[in-house]
């Protein structure tokens, strides 16, 4: 504190003196009105004294100390005026603004072309690359990492995140067969890398894990780093002797040493050869840590006015302490403070000042506002329970699918049943019963109810299909005429009647009648200080289908969808390995 006081420029330059927030000076208007009201209220009333006999007045009234009325008012004016001036932000001196500090990131680009299945590095080049990726993240480079897979087309597997385990989990599912376009398209890869790295202000690292760099690739890499602020690390995932490419007869994948020597001359590209231990990835992590924080260049005019309003904090605080003296308090002047404390409601704009998102969601959930609670919750189980209660069953199913426990699978089955996905719901109930024997009986009961609801919906569909079938025309006798029912025709029996026909609602989304049993953690609310956070806001817009058991299958479908959407014109090259 003393050091900060010594650094203050106490010499006021009145020519430069101004207020950073001059609109705050309008607060003097209510202050003046308050003082006038207080003066009028403190005036000693005289009219009613004339109703008392002059002889009795000296015994009924005593002369008060005038300063006991004026002194609290004077200090109130001084304290309020100082607070208003401090709020207005007095300034008379400029200070140099330090450059903005930003943190570097690392983008890991993993080659998934067919040549990565070669076995010159055991067990395969690709499997060793996954192990090296895990070792690199365990070396704690300190920067947020993103994962990119590429072959004939590049695809983002994981955006920049500090969760290394999540990246390792996604990387373990990568396989060359998941790529929709075979081969290697380096130009398209670097275009996508530039799109991802362009918003990053700090000089960062692109870690390329590949088994071969051709002369054409080297030229593209050189052009990229020369036109970018970022650095490139290449980890070569192949042996000097090379190896045949599985599935391609007479094709041997081997690295040309001359290309690597030409790349080594560029100071912005570092070529790393594979080692048996973690020396290779450890060196890369060390270089990233050394340049983790970057300070943007300062401009000559990067100066800002010093807000000296904080100087009035101590004087105003001392004057406020006087309000605790008897006879000095101006109680109704605390109304603005009470109004500020009134913003503690979870429905106020300042709710985030006082409560965590999960606590706000808990309050809204208990009040029955499930839709608002779903938007507030950060905790996934609570968000899913709120979505279920709000009737957003697709969003609830997508969120419950993230819970791998038996209770989560049971809740997933309930959500899928409500959404009309009966087959997926029965599969989820069956899985919940297998994972937890205590839920087996309850899951079997729910499966039975869902099965009945499915049969009911199928019956409705069959009836409607028959009603919608058009009458065919007989080529010999012309159009068929409707035959009217006769008394000899049999009546509709109970065997061919449709029981329990739904009266209202979409037949594909009629609710399955089953008891709702939510997980214990999904029903209860978090504590007030719970800070569990998660980035799953977009999950409520996902329409769930039965999640594949193999994560690689999911990645393949996602990559294929991205190819159809973004890479329709991309065709496989002549070298498909």
N, C-alpha and C positions, 0 to 999 in steps of 0.2 A: 504493500500500500504506500509506504513511504517512498519507494523508488518511483512509483507511478506519479506521486505528487511532485517529485523532483523533476520529472520529464515534462511537466506542464509548462507551457509558455504563458506566464502570468502577465506578460506585457501585452495589453490589448491594443490592437491596431483598429482604431475607430473608423478609419476609412474602409477597412475590409469587414467591419462588424455587420452581421446580418443574422437572420433566423432561417434555419433550414426548413422549418415547418411553420411558416407565419400564420397559417389559418388557425393554429392553436391559440393565438392571441385573442380570438373572439371569445374565449372562455372568460375574459375579464367582464363581459357584459352580464352573464349570470352572477358573477362575483359581486359586481356593483349592486345589482338588484337584491342579492342576499344581504349585503351590508345595510341597505336602506330599510329592508324589512326588520332586521335586527335592531336598528336604531329606533324605528317606530315602536317596536315591541318593548324596548327598554325604557321608553319615556314614562315617567311616573304619572298615572292618571290623576287628574285634579277635580273633575266634576263631582264624583261621588263623595269626595272629602267634605264638600260644602253641606252635605246632608247631616254631618256630625257637628255638634255644638263646638264652638271654638274653645270652650273651657276644657273639653275632654280630648281635644286633638293631641296635645302634648303627651298625654298618657297612652294614647292608642297608636301613635305613629312615632317612629324613631328615624333619625336622619341616617341613611345608609352611606357607605363609602362609595363615592362615585367611581373610583378606580377599580373597584371590584366588578363593575359593569363594563368599563371601557377597556381594561387591560386584556381580558380574554378576546374581545373583539379585535383589538389591535394585533395581537399575535395571530389570530385567525386570518386577518387580511395579509399579514406578512407571509405566513406559511403558504396560503393559497396562491399569492402572487408569485412567490419563488417557484412553486410547483408548476404554474402555468408557463413561466419563463423557461424553466428547464424542459418542459414538454415541447415548447416551440423550437428548441435546439439552437441556442446561441453559438455562433461560430465566428472566428476571426483569424484562424490559422489553417494552412493547408499542410497535409502530410503525404508522403509518397506511398502509393498503394503497392504492396508487394505483388509479384506475379502470381497468377492463379496456379495452385498446385493440383495436378491431376495424376491419377494412378494408371500405370501401364497394364495391359492385358496380354494374354497369350492365346493365339488361335492355333489349335492342333488340327492339321489336315492329314488324314490317314488315307493312304492309297488302298483301294479295294478292288483293284483290277485283278484279272485271273492270274497274272504272274506272281501275285503275293501268296498263292497257294503252293509255290515251289518249296521243296523240302531240303534245300541246301543248308538252311538254318532250321534246326529242329525246335518244335515239331513241324511248323511251317513258318514262312516269313510273316504271315499275318498274325499268327498266334504269338510269335515272339514280339511283334509290334505292340500287341495288346499288353503284354507283360511289361514292355518298356514304358508304355504310357502310364501304367499303374505305378511303376518305379519313379517316373518323373513327377507324378503328382504327390507321391509319398515324400519326395525330396523337398516339398514345400517351396515352390518358386515364389510364393507370396502374392502373385497376381491372379486375378480372375481368369478362368480358362473357359474356352469354348471348343467344341468338337465338331469337325467337319469331315464327312466321308466323300470321296470322289472316285470316279472311274470315267465313264464317258460323259457323265453329268455330275456336278457337285451338289451335295445336299447337307443342310445343317442338321446335325444330330442333337446337339445341346447348345443353347445360347450361353453367353458368358455368365459364369456362376462361380461362387467360391466353395461350392459343395463338391469336393473331389470325389466322394463316394458315389454321388449320382452320376458323374461322368464315367467313372470306372464301371458302374453297372450298365450304362448304355453302351460303352465300348465293348464289353464282353459279349454282346449280342451281334456285333458286326460280322458280316460275312460277304464274300465276293458275290454270292448268288443273289444277294439282296439288291444289287445295283441294276437299275432298269436298262441302262445302256452300257455295253461292254467297251473295253479299251481305255484310253487315257486322253482326255481333252484338256491340255494344260492351259490353253488360252481361255477357255470357259471357266476353268478353275480360278485363275488369277482375277478374272473379271468379278467373280462372286466374292473372292477374298477381299478385293478392293471395296466392294459394296459393304461388307461387314466391318472392315477396318477403317473406312473413311470417317465415321463419326468419332473415332477414338482420337483425342487430341494429343495424348502422350505417345512418344515413340515406343512402339510395342514390338512384339515378336510373333512371327509366323513360324511355327514348328511343323516342318514337312517331313512326314514319315513315309518314305517310298523306297522301292527297291532298285530303281533305275532312273537316271537322268540323261536324256539324250542331248545332243548339241542344240536342237531346236528348243528343247525345254530350258536349257541353260541360258539361251538368249532371252527368252521370255522372262525368266526369273531375274536376270540382270536388268532388263528394262523396268520391271516392276519396282525393285528396290531403289533404283536410281531416281524414279519419279515419286517415291513415297518416303515418308518419315520413318517407316518401320524397318525392322531388321529381320532377316530370314535365317533360321537354323534348319539344316537338312540332316536328318538322321537316316543313314543308308542301311536299309534292311536287306542286304544280300551279301554273299561271300564273294571274294575276288574271282573264284572259278566259275561262278554262275551255276545255273541248274535248269533242266528242262521244265517247260510250263505244262502242267497237267491239262490234258484235253486238247493240246495243240502239238501234233506230231512234228518232230524235227525243229521245234522252236526252243531256243535256249535264251534265257534272260540273263544277261551279263552286263556289268557296268563298265563303261569306257573310262579308264583312268585319266586320259587326256582331257575329258570334259570336266572332271573334278578338279584338275589342276587349273584349268581356266577359270572355274568358279572361285577357287581359293584366292585369286588375285583381287577379287572384289571385297573390300573391307566390310561391306554390309551383308555379306553372305558367309556363313560359317558351315563347313561340311564336317559332320561328326561320323566317325566310323564306329561300327558296332563293337561293344566289348562284352565279355562274359559277365562282368559285374556291373555295378551301377555307376561306374565312372563317367560314362558317356552322358547319361541323362542328368547326373549330378552336376557336371560342368555346365550344362545348359541352364539348369535351375539357378546355379550360382550367378551366371551372367545376367539372368533376368532380375534377380534380387538386387544386384548392384545398380540397376537403372529402373527401379520400381517407381520412384516418385519423380515427376518432371514438373518444373516450374516454367510456365509460359513466359516468353520474353516481355519485359516491361517496356512500355512506351514512355517517351519523354513527358507526355502530358497525363500520365497515369497518376494523378493526384486527387485527393478528396479533402473536403473540409472536415476539420475535427469538430465533432459534436461535443460541446462542452457542457451540455445540459446535466451531465452526471455530477457536476460540482455542487448542485443544490440538493443532492440526496441527503447528505448529512445534516445541513441546516433544517431542511423540512422534517427530517426524522426527529430531531430534537424538539421542534415546535409541536409536532404531533404528540409527543410524550406528555406535554402539558395538558392535553385533553383528559388525562386520567385524574387530574386534580378536581376536587369537589367544587362545583360551581363554575368550572371552566368548559365543561363539555357542551358542545352544540349538537345535540343528539340528531336532529333531523337532517344535519349536513352529512350524516352517514348513509343517506338514501342512495347516492350513486354507488357506494361500496356494496350495499345490499343488492342493488340491481346487477352489479358485476357477479356477485356470488350466485345470483339467480340463474346465471347461464350454465349452472352445473347440470342441468337436465340433459339426458341423452338425446333429446330431440332438438337441442339448441345448436347453433352454428359453432359454438366453442366447446362442443362435447369432447373433442379430442384433447382439450387442455386438461381435462380432469380424469377421463376414463380411457382404458384400453378398448380396442375394437371388439374384443371378445366379451368384455363386460357390458358394453353397449348392446351387443347382440343378445346377451343373456337377459337383460332387462326387457328388450323388445320381444323376445321369445316368450317370457312369462306373461307379458301383457297381451299376447295373442297376435301381435303384428309380425307374422312369420316371414312375410316377404321382405320387410325391412331388416329383420334379424338375419336373413340369409345374406343380404348385401353387407352387413356390418361384420359378421363373423370372419375371422382369419383362420380359426381352427377348423380343419376339414370335417371331423365328425359332427361338430355342432352346426357347421354350414349345411351339411347333408341333411341332418335332422330338421333344420328349419325349412329347407327346400321341400322335404317330404310333407311337412305340415302345411306348407303354402300351396301344395298341389302341383309343384313343378317336379314331376316324377322323373323326367329324363335327366334333369340336372342332379337330382338326388342320386339316381343310379350311377351317373358318372363320378360323383364324389365318393359314394360308398365303394365303388370299384377300386379306389385307391387304398382301401383298408383290407389287408390280407388276412385278418383274423377271422375266426368262425362267425363271430357276431357281425362283422362287416359283411361277410358273404350272405348271412341271413337277411340283413337290412337291404343288401343289393337285390335279393330275391323279392322282397316286399315291394321295392321301388319298381322293378321290372314288371311285376304283376300288375301294379297300378297303371303302368304305362301301356299295358297290353302286350308286352313281350313275354308270353306265357312259357314258351320253350326255354328261353334263357333264364326265366325265373325259376323253373323247376330244376335246371342245372345248378343254379346258385344255391337253392335249398339243399340239394343233394350234397354239394360240396361242403356246406356248413355242417350237415349231419356227419360227414366223414371226419371233419376236422375236430369236432367237439361232440362226443357221445351224449352229453347232457342236452344238446339241441336236437338230437336225432328224432325223438318223438314229436317234438314241436315242429321240426322241419317236415316230417312226413305228413303231419296234419295239414300244414300249409300247402304242401305239394298236392294233396288230394283236393283241396279247395280250388287251387289254381287249375288243376286238370279238369275239374267240373266246369269251371268258367271257360276254359279253352274249348271244351266240347260244346258248350252253349253257343259260343261265338261261331264255331264251325257249322253248327246246325243252322244258324241264321244265315250264314253265307250260302249254304247249299240251297236253302229255300229261295233266296233272292236270285241265285243263278238260274233256277228253274223258272222263276217269274220273268226273268229278262230274256229267256230263250225265244228267239223269233220263230214264227211259224214258217216252215219251208213250203215251197210251191211244188205241187205234183205236176210233172211235165205233161201227163196225159189228161188228167181231170181238172187241171187249172188250180187256182188257189184253194187251199184247204179251208173249209168252213168250220166255225166253232161248233162243237157238239155240245148240246145242252144235256144237263143231267136228267136222268129218268129215275123213277121210283125203284127200278130193278138194280140200280147201281148201289154198291155197298157204301155204307156211311163211313166217314172218317173215324178210324179207331184210335184208341189211346196209344197204340203202338206207333202210329205214324204222325202223331201230333208233336208239335214242338213245345216242350214244357218251359215255363219260366221265361217267356219271351221278354227281352228288355223293352221297357216302355219308352225310355228316353236315352239320349246320348249317342255318341259315335260307337258303332258296334266293335271297332277295333280298339277302343279305349274304355269300354265299360269296366268299371272297377271290379276286381276280384274280391269277393267278400271274405276277408280274413282278418283276424285280430292283428293289430299293429304292435309288434314287440321291438322296441328300439334298444340299441346297446345302452348299457348303463352310462358310458361316457358320453353318448350322444344325447341323452335325456337331461343330464345334469349340466349346470353351467360352470364356466371356469371361474377362477378366483378373480377378484378385482384387479390384482396386480399381474395377472397372467399375461405374458408378452409373447406367447406362441404366435408366430407369423408364418405366412405361406403365400406364395405367389400363384393362387389357383382361381382368380376371379373369372377367367374366361371359361372355366369348366361348366358354368351354368348354361352356356350356349351350345354345348356338345350333345348331340343325339347319340345315345350309346347303342352299340351293337355288342354282341357277345365278345368280350375281349379274348384274343387268341392266347393260347397257353405259351407259345413261343414268342418272346419279344422280337426276335428276328423277323418273324412273319409280319408283325405290326410295322416294323421299319420298312420292310419290302413294300407293303401296301401304301405306306406314306410316301416313299420315294417314287413309286409308280404314279401316284396321284399328282405329285409335284412335277413329274416329267410331262404328264398330259397337260398340265396347266401352264408350265413355264418353258418347257423344252420340246415343244411339238415339232420344231423344225430340225432338231438335233438327230442325226443319223449315226449309226456305228461307223467307225473309221476302218481303214484297211487293216490296221493292226488291232485286233480285238483282245489282246492279252496285256 
